[in-house]
């Protein structure tokens, strides 16, 4: 247990430049509290203990604003930055070194049974307010932009943005970069710019044809 706490503290120092001391993390980081309480609740859930894991989960939600079902499987060095409004469903599976920002939902799409929540691979980053829904795989080294809604599987080393989420960039792990929301591609804007360019080209062609027609009329 002490090793888990130490690893969690080291993860926060690595991921959050605002972290100043171990005492500050113990007192002021809801993501830290939520994951430790989840580790306890998950052990009791796996042991088949009734009700108590859910009570711990709901207590954690009350004090942190983060709701993690005790059935969710979460890997090592998991970090929730700020965390208010994060929801993680029962059959969610999360790999190692995953980072979530506030308002993220890892949820289902209806009342289906069995595996109904997403699986996140290793080194996944999910931006503020993003929603990942259904039994889909988000592969290793994927970055999901703020506000995206992802309902289809995402291949590894990809960046996803939009509603519904679309892959806008794919790079190998050797070219991995931090998730910078201000520099994410905007595929809808790119499409609009392409349409505007094509309209300008058509207008130029129409003007050229009109001028050519007038010259032929005068010369005729």
C-alpha positions as CSV (number, residue, x, y, z in Angstrom):
1,X,0.0,0.0,0.0
2,X,2.8,2.4,0.9
3,X,4.5,1.7,-2.5
4,X,1.2,2.5,-4.2
5,X,0.9,5.8,-2.4
6,X,4.6,6.7,-3.2
7,X,4.1,5.9,-6.9
8,X,0.9,7.9,-7.0
9,X,2.7,10.9,-5.4
10,X,5.6,10.6,-7.9
11,X,3.1,10.5,-10.8
12,X,1.5,13.8,-9.6
13,X,4.8,15.5,-9.3
14,X,5.7,14.3,-12.9
15,X,2.3,15.3,-14.5
16,X,1.4,18.5,-12.6
17,X,3.9,21.4,-12.4
18,X,1.6,23.1,-9.8
19,X,2.3,20.4,-7.2
20,X,4.7,21.9,-4.6
21,X,4.8,19.4,-1.7
22,X,3.7,15.9,-0.5
23,X,1.6,17.5,2.2
24,X,-0.2,19.6,-0.5
25,X,-0.9,16.5,-2.5
26,X,-2.4,14.7,0.6
27,X,-4.6,17.6,1.5
28,X,-5.6,19.2,-1.8
29,X,-5.6,16.7,-4.7
30,X,-9.0,15.1,-5.2
31,X,-7.6,12.8,-7.9
32,X,-5.1,11.4,-5.4
33,X,-7.9,10.8,-2.9
34,X,-10.2,9.2,-5.5
35,X,-7.7,6.7,-6.8
36,X,-6.6,5.5,-3.4
37,X,-10.2,5.0,-2.3
38,X,-10.9,3.2,-5.5
39,X,-8.0,0.8,-5.0
40,X,-9.6,-0.1,-1.6
41,X,-13.1,-0.4,-3.1
42,X,-11.9,-2.5,-6.0
43,X,-10.1,-5.0,-3.8
44,X,-13.3,-5.4,-1.7
45,X,-15.4,-5.6,-5.0
46,X,-13.1,-8.4,-6.3
47,X,-13.4,-10.2,-3.0
48,X,-17.2,-10.4,-3.6
49,X,-18.1,-8.2,-0.6
50,X,-21.6,-6.7,-1.1
51,X,-22.5,-3.1,-0.8
52,X,-19.4,-1.8,1.0
53,X,-17.4,-1.2,-2.2
54,X,-20.3,1.0,-3.5
55,X,-20.5,2.9,-0.3
56,X,-16.8,3.7,-0.5
57,X,-17.3,4.7,-4.1
58,X,-20.1,7.1,-3.2
59,X,-18.2,8.5,-0.3
60,X,-15.3,9.2,-2.6
61,X,-17.7,10.9,-5.1
62,X,-19.1,13.0,-2.2
63,X,-15.6,14.4,-1.2
64,X,-13.9,14.5,-4.5
65,X,-16.5,15.0,-7.2
66,X,-15.1,12.0,-9.0
67,X,-17.2,8.9,-9.5
68,X,-15.4,5.6,-10.1
69,X,-17.3,2.4,-10.0
70,X,-15.5,-0.1,-7.8
71,X,-15.6,-2.7,-10.7
72,X,-13.4,-0.5,-12.9
73,X,-9.9,-1.9,-13.5
74,X,-7.2,0.8,-13.4
75,X,-3.5,0.4,-14.0
76,X,-0.5,2.0,-12.4
77,X,0.4,5.7,-12.3
78,X,-3.1,6.8,-13.2
79,X,-3.7,10.5,-12.7
80,X,-6.8,12.6,-12.7
81,X,-5.9,16.3,-13.0
82,X,-8.4,18.5,-11.0
83,X,-11.1,15.8,-11.6
84,X,-14.4,17.4,-10.9
85,X,-17.2,15.6,-12.9
86,X,-15.1,12.6,-13.9
87,X,-17.2,9.4,-14.3
88,X,-15.7,6.0,-14.9
89,X,-18.1,3.1,-15.5
90,X,-18.1,-0.4,-14.0
91,X,-16.5,-2.4,-16.9
92,X,-14.0,0.3,-17.8
93,X,-10.4,-0.9,-18.1
94,X,-7.5,1.5,-18.0
95,X,-3.9,0.8,-18.7
96,X,-0.7,2.3,-17.2
97,X,0.4,6.0,-17.2
98,X,-3.1,7.3,-18.2
99,X,-4.0,11.0,-17.7
100,X,-7.6,12.3,-17.5
101,X,-8.7,15.9,-17.1
102,X,-11.8,17.2,-15.4
103,X,-15.2,16.4,-16.8
104,X,-14.2,13.2,-18.6
105,X,-16.8,10.4,-19.0
106,X,-15.8,6.8,-19.6
107,X,-19.4,5.5,-20.0
108,X,-21.8,3.2,-21.8
109,X,-24.2,3.8,-24.7
110,X,-27.3,2.2,-23.3
111,X,-28.6,-0.7,-21.1
112,X,-26.5,-3.5,-22.7
113,X,-25.1,-6.2,-20.5
114,X,-21.5,-7.4,-20.1
115,X,-18.6,-5.3,-21.2
116,X,-20.2,-2.0,-22.0
117,X,-17.5,0.6,-21.1
118,X,-14.3,1.6,-22.9
119,X,-10.9,0.1,-22.6
120,X,-7.9,2.5,-22.6
121,X,-4.4,1.4,-23.4
122,X,-1.2,2.7,-21.9
123,X,0.0,6.3,-22.1
124,X,-3.5,7.7,-23.1
125,X,-4.4,11.3,-22.5
126,X,-8.0,12.4,-22.4
127,X,-8.8,16.1,-22.5
128,X,-11.2,18.2,-20.5
129,X,-14.9,17.3,-21.0
130,X,-14.2,14.4,-23.5
131,X,-16.7,11.5,-23.6
132,X,-15.6,8.0,-24.5
133,X,-18.7,5.8,-24.8
134,X,-19.3,2.1,-25.3
135,X,-17.2,-1.1,-25.4
136,X,-14.4,0.4,-27.6
137,X,-10.7,0.2,-27.5
138,X,-8.6,3.3,-27.2
139,X,-5.1,2.0,-28.1
140,X,-1.7,3.0,-26.6
141,X,-0.4,6.5,-26.9
142,X,-3.7,8.0,-28.0
143,X,-4.6,11.7,-27.2
144,X,-8.2,12.8,-27.2
145,X,-8.9,16.6,-27.4
146,X,-11.1,18.5,-25.1
147,X,-14.8,18.2,-25.7
148,X,-14.5,15.3,-28.1
149,X,-17.1,12.5,-28.2
150,X,-15.5,9.2,-29.1
151,X,-17.8,6.3,-30.0
152,X,-15.5,4.2,-32.3
153,X,-12.2,2.4,-31.6
154,X,-9.0,4.5,-32.0
155,X,-5.7,3.1,-33.3
156,X,-2.5,3.6,-31.4
157,X,-0.4,6.8,-31.7
158,X,-3.4,8.9,-32.8
159,X,-4.9,12.2,-31.9
160,X,-8.7,12.5,-31.9
161,X,-10.9,15.6,-31.9
162,X,-14.5,16.6,-32.7
163,X,-18.0,15.3,-32.3
164,X,-18.0,12.5,-33.2
165,X,-14.3,12.1,-32.6
166,X,-12.2,11.7,-35.7
167,X,-8.5,10.8,-36.0
168,X,-6.7,13.9,-37.2
169,X,-3.1,13.0,-36.6
170,X,-1.1,9.8,-36.4
171,X,2.5,9.7,-35.2
172,X,4.9,7.0,-34.0
173,X,5.8,6.9,-30.3
174,X,9.2,8.3,-31.1
175,X,7.5,11.6,-32.2
176,X,5.1,11.7,-29.2
177,X,4.2,15.3,-28.1
178,X,2.2,16.7,-25.2
179,X,-1.5,17.3,-25.8
180,X,-1.7,21.0,-26.5
181,X,-5.3,22.0,-27.0
182,X,-4.5,25.3,-28.6
183,X,-2.5,23.6,-31.4
184,X,-4.9,20.7,-32.2
185,X,-6.0,20.4,-35.9
186,X,-9.6,21.5,-36.7
187,X,-10.9,19.3,-39.4
188,X,-14.1,21.2,-39.8
189,X,-12.3,24.5,-40.2
190,X,-9.9,22.8,-42.7
191,X,-12.9,21.6,-44.8
192,X,-14.5,25.1,-44.7
193,X,-11.3,26.6,-45.8
194,X,-11.0,24.1,-48.7
195,X,-14.6,24.9,-49.8
196,X,-13.8,28.6,-49.7
197,X,-10.7,28.0,-51.8
198,X,-12.6,26.0,-54.4
199,X,-15.4,28.6,-54.6
200,X,-12.8,31.3,-55.2
201,X,-11.3,29.2,-58.0
202,X,-14.7,28.7,-59.6
203,X,-15.4,32.4,-59.4
204,X,-12.1,33.1,-61.1
205,X,-13.0,30.6,-63.9
206,X,-16.4,32.2,-64.3
207,X,-14.9,35.7,-64.6
208,X,-12.4,34.4,-67.2
209,X,-15.1,32.8,-69.2
210,X,-17.3,35.9,-69.0
211,X,-14.4,38.1,-70.1
212,X,-13.5,35.7,-73.0
213,X,-17.2,35.7,-74.1
214,X,-17.4,39.5,-74.1
215,X,-14.2,39.8,-76.2
216,X,-15.5,37.3,-78.7
217,X,-18.8,39.3,-79.0
218,X,-16.9,42.6,-79.6
219,X,-14.5,41.0,-82.1
220,X,-17.4,39.3,-83.8
